[in-house]
Amino acid sequence: MTKKGQALSVLMVSTLAFTVCFMVWMMFGVIGIPIKKVLGLNATEFGLLTATPVLTGSLIRVPLGIWTDKYGGRIVMTILMALTVPAIWLMSYATAYWHFLVIGLFVGLAGGAFSVGTPYVARWFPKNQQGFAMGVYGAGNSGAAVNKFVAPALVVAFGWAMVPQVYAAIMAATVVLFWIFSHSNPAHLVPSNTKFSDQLKSLKDPKVLKYCQYYSIVFGGYVALSLWMVQYYVGEFGLDIRSAALLAACFSLPGGVLRAAGGWMSDKWGAHSVTWWVLWVSWICLFLLSYPQTDFTVATITGPKTFHFGLNIYAFTGLMFILGIAFAFGKASVFKYISDDYTHNIGAISGIVGLAGGLGGFVLPIMFGALMDFTGIRSSAFMLMYGVVWVSLIWMYWTEVRRTELLGKNSAALGLQ
């Protein structure tokens, strides 16, 4: 097989592997609903249940990136996926809350696949094609949507315990396919003495902290809402689990597959412009999504009159669809920032920013649950996200927008002040 053929084979099988890994990583977003009912969990406990796999998948990202440089993506990805198979299978035998939490930590290893596949795939392509290749691979995020199509059908037909059993079989088959169709190239190995503690030192750079903040929204928010939306539709609109998962996929699917388009836009218009508009669109969507169902009574000349305010299911789903598109573009634009600003240190910086994004996906579902238990308002999840985006917009304005020629101190010379 030619080098080009090997590169395409690696790209396709790696994207398949990442899609399956992400599908497994998001499993609790669906099976957590019947588990919550069986165990009598409150919203905070449910949030912790769904977020536990995200924690492991986030923390393992940086060392996996280092090991990929040292040993090669083929062997690291194969071992990573193989290690998750027993844990996924054991999930079907769990009966107590702590069982799910402990096993979930091991299932969460699948979430580290992004840090393996990104450098592995990129090194098979020339510089001018690496952005596209990484974008295609990143579209494996759509495994969150695949989970919403597959898991509800299995839950309804066979019960929740069938889902981890089927997913374990799919993961095992993917391990075999990946090993057969992937390739290794010794020239791609990079001797690395990098330590996790050395990468953490990059957090002293204010720009890295800012990119961590952005990514905690566009990726962390994507993961958190992907886990949260099925039960939100069930509780808020009274849907069955299959209908709820189908509508929730309207957010997860574009949020995954359009990442490559975001990379192209960032190449064309720049990471700053794309991220700025992503944050504004997200801010507007989250403001509207935050408004709870409200009955407003007014004293009129003919007596009290009650008005109802609140999003119906169609408006809600439409806003979630737009939000998913914005997050997809934002995930790509943040990494464009990193490639522009840290050309010689992209691996270390992307690893720490990816870790921050994953930790956002861990913390947010727990906070969603705690807020719902405290306030009793389901849309409080969007209120929290709205506040986080607001902070990022202010931060971006003061550190980037004000320094441009059009809005900064030099704009007077252009006759704009």
N, C-alpha and C positions, 0 to 999 in steps of 0.2 A: 504493500500500500504506500502511496506517495505521502509526503509530509502534509500536503494540503488535505488529502483524504483522512489522514490520522487526526489532523486538527478538527475537521468537521465531525468526525466520529466522537472525539473527546468532548466537543461542545454539546452534541446531541445527548450523549449518554450521561454527561454531567448534569445537564439541565433536567433530565428525567430524574436523576438521583436526588437533586435538590428539591424538585417538586414533591417527591415522595417523602423526603425528610421534613419538609415544611407541613405537609398534610398530617404527618404523625405528630409533629410539634404542636399543632393546633387542635389535636383530637379532643381535649377536654372542653373546647368551646361548644361541642355538641353533646358528647356523652356525659358531660358534667351536669346537664339538666336533669336526666333521670336519676343520676347519683345524688344530686342535691335533694331530690324528693324522697329517695329511699333513706338517706341519712339524716334528713331534717335539718339541712344546713341553712344558716342565715346568709345574707348577701356578702358579708365580709369573708366568711369561711368559703363561700363559692368563689369569690375573687382570688383567694389564696390557692384554692385547688387548681383553678385554670392557669394561674401564674407560675406555679412551681416548676413546670418543665422549662419555662422561659428563663428562669434564673440560671439553671445549669447550662443551657444553650448559650447564654450570654457570657458567663464566666469562662467557659472553655474556648471562646473564640480566639483570644490572643495566643495562648499556647498552641492551638491548632495551626494558626498562621505560621508560627515559628517552626513547628514540626513539618509543615508542608514545604517550606523553604529548604529544610534540611534533608528530608527523606523522600519528597515527591508527593504530589497530590493523589496519585493512583493508589498507593499503599495506605496512605492516611485515611482517605475517604472510604476505602473498602473496610478497614478495621473499624472505623467509626460507625458505619452502618451496621456491621455485623454485631457490634457490642450492644446495639439497641434492641436487637430481635428478641432475646430472652426477656428483657424488661417489658417490652410491648405485650408479649404473650402472657406474662405473669399478671398484667393489669386485669385480665378477665377473671382472676381468682381473688382479687382484693375484696375485702368485706368491711373493713374499718377505715375511718377517715385517715388515720396515720399511714395505713397501707398505701392509699392512693398518693399521699404526699411523698413518701419514700420512693416508691416505684416511679413516680412522676419525675423525680430528680434524675433517674437513670434514663428514662425515655427522653428527657430534655437534651441529652447529648446530640440528638438528631439536629437540633437547632444550630449547632456549631458548623454545619456543612457549608455555610456561606463563606466562612473564612478559609476553608480548604479549596473550594471550587473556584473562587475568584482569581487567586494567583495561578492556580493550576491551569485554568482555561486561558487566561490572558497570555501566558508564556508560549502558547502554541500559535499565536497570531502576531503579525507585525504591528508596530506602534499605531499606524493609522487605522487599524481594524480592532484594536483592543477594546475601545469604548463600546463598540457594537457587540463584540463577543461577551463582554461583562454584562451588558444590558440584557442580552438574550438569556444568559445564565441567571441573572437576577430576577427574570420573569418567573423563575421557579417559585417565587413568593405566592404565585397563584395556586399553590398547593393548599393554601387556606380556603380558597373557593372550592377546590376539588373535595376537600373534607366535608364541606357543606352540602355537596351533592351525594356523596357516597355514604357517610355516617348516618344521616337521618333515615335513609332507606333501610339500612341494616338494623337500626334501633327499632323501627316500627315492625319490621318483619321477624326479627329474631331476638330482640332485646339488646341492651347496651353491651353486654359481655361479648357479643359476637364481633363488635367493632375492633377491639384490640387483637383478636385472633386473626381476623382478615388482614388487618394492617401488618401484623407480624409476618404473615405469608407474603404479602406484597413487598415488604422490606427485604425479606430473604431472597425473593426472586430478583429484586433490584440489585442486590449485592452481586449475584451471579452475572447478570447482564452487564453491570458496570465493569466487572473484572474482565469479561470477555471482549468488550468493545472499547475499553479505554486503553491508553498507551502510556509509556513512560519514556522520557528522554533525559539521560544523565546530564546533558548540557543545561537543563533547566534547574538543577539543584544549586542552591546558594548556601555556602557555608555561613552559619549564623551562630554568633555568640550572644545574641540579644537575650536579655532577661526581662521577665515581666515587670520587675521593679524599675528597669531602665525605661520601659515604655510609659510607665505611670508618670515619669518625670516630665513627659511632654504636656501634662496637664498644667504645668506652670505657664505655658504659653496661652495668653488670653484668647487668641484666635481658635486654638484647639477647644477650649472650653465653650466658645460660642458655637462651633460646629457640632460639639456634643449636644448642646441645647437644641439646635435645629433638628438633629437626627433623632433625638429622643421624642420629638413630635412626629416627624414624618414616618419613621420606622416604628418607634415605640408606640406611638398612637395607633398606627396601622395594626400592629400585633394585638394591642389591648382591645381595640374595638372589634377586631375579627373574633376574638375570644368572647366578647361581651354581647354582641349583637343578636345572636340567636335567642338567648334568654330574654333580651330586651323586647324583641318582637312578640315572644310568647306572653310576657307579662303586660306589656303596654297595649297591644292590639288584640290579644286573645287568640293568636294563631296556633295551629298545631305545629309540631316540631319540623315537619317537612316543608310547610309553607314558609315558616320563619327562616329556615336555613336557606331556602331559595332566594328570598328577598335579601337576606344578609349577604349573599354572594354578590349582589349588585354593588356592594362596597368592596368586598375582597377581591373580586375578579379584575376590575380595572386597576385596583391598587397594586396588583402584581404584574399583569401582562404589559402595562403601559410604561414600565420603568425604562425600557429601551428607547421609547419616544422621548422621555425626559432627558436621557443622555444626549440624544441628537439635538434637542432644543438648547441644552446647556452648552454644547459645542458651538452652536450657531449664534446664540444671543448672550452667552455668558452665564456663569453660575449665579452671580449676584442678581441679575434681572429675573431669572426664573425663580429663584428662592424668594425674592421679594414679593412677586405676584402669587406664588404658592401660599405664603403666609397670609396675605390679604384675603385670598379666596377662602382659605381655611377659616380665618377669623369670622368672615361673614356667614359661612355655612354653620359654624359652631354657635354663633350668636342666635341664629334662628332655631337651631336644634335644641338650644338650652331652654327655650320657653316651655314651661310645663302646661299640661292641660288645665285650663282655668275657666271657671264660671264667674262672670263679673256682673254684679247686680247694681243697677242704676235706678234712682228714684226719679221717675218721669211724671208728667202732668196727669197721666192716666194710671199711675201706680207703679210699683216696682217692676222693672223689666230686667231679665237676665240674659246676658250675652255669653256665648262660649267662644273661647280662643284656644287654639291648639292646632298642631299639625296633624292632618289626616295621614293615612298610611302611604298615600301616593306622593304627597309633598315630602314626607319624611324620607322615603326611599330615594326620591330624586335628589335631595340634598346629600344623602349618604353617597350616592353615585358620583356626584361632583366632588365631594370630599375625597373619595377614593382615587379619582383621577389626579387631584392636587397632590395627594401624598405620594403617588407614583412618580410624578415629575420631581417632587422634592427629594425623594430618596436618591435619584440620579444626580440632581444638582449639587447636593451636599458633597458627594464624592468627586464631582468636578472641581469644587472648591479645593479639596484636598490635593488632587492631582496638579492643580495650578500653583498652589502655594508651597507644596512639600514634594517637589519632583524627586528629590534624592532620599526622601524618608517616607514615602507613601505607604509602605507596608506597616510601619510602626504606628503612624497617625491613623490610618484607616482602621487598624485593629482596635485602638483605644476608642475611636468614635463609634465603631460598630458595637463595642462593649457597652458604651453609654446608651445607644439606641435600644439594645436588648434589655438593659436594666430598666429603661423607661417602660418597655413592654411587660416587665415583671411588676413594677411598683404601681402602675396605673390601674390594673384590674382590682388590686387590693384596695386602692383608694376609692375606686368606683363603688365597691361593695360597702366600704365603711361610710361613705357619704350617703348612700341609699339607706343604710340602717339608721343613720343619724337624722337625716332630713325626711325620709319617706318619699323623696322625689326621685323618680327614675332618671329624669333628664339632668340631674346633678352631675352625672358623668360628663356630659357635654359642657356644663358650666365650668368644671375643672379644666377641661381641655381648652376652652375659650380663654381662661385666665393664663394658661401656659403659653398659648400662642400670642397673647397680648404682650407678655413679657418679652418674647422673642422679637416681636415687631419693634418695640421700643429699643431693645438692645441693638437690633440691626440698624435702626435709624441713627442712633448716636454714634455707632462705630463705622458705618459704611455710607449711608445715604447722605448725611450731612457733609461728608468729605468729598462728595462728587462736585464737579464743576457747576452743575445746575443748581445745587442747593447749598453749597458750602460758601466759604468766604470769597472765592474767586468768581462767584456768579455775578457780582456787581459789574465786573469788566465786560460781561456779556449783555449788560443792560436788562438784567432780570430782577434787579432789586431796586 
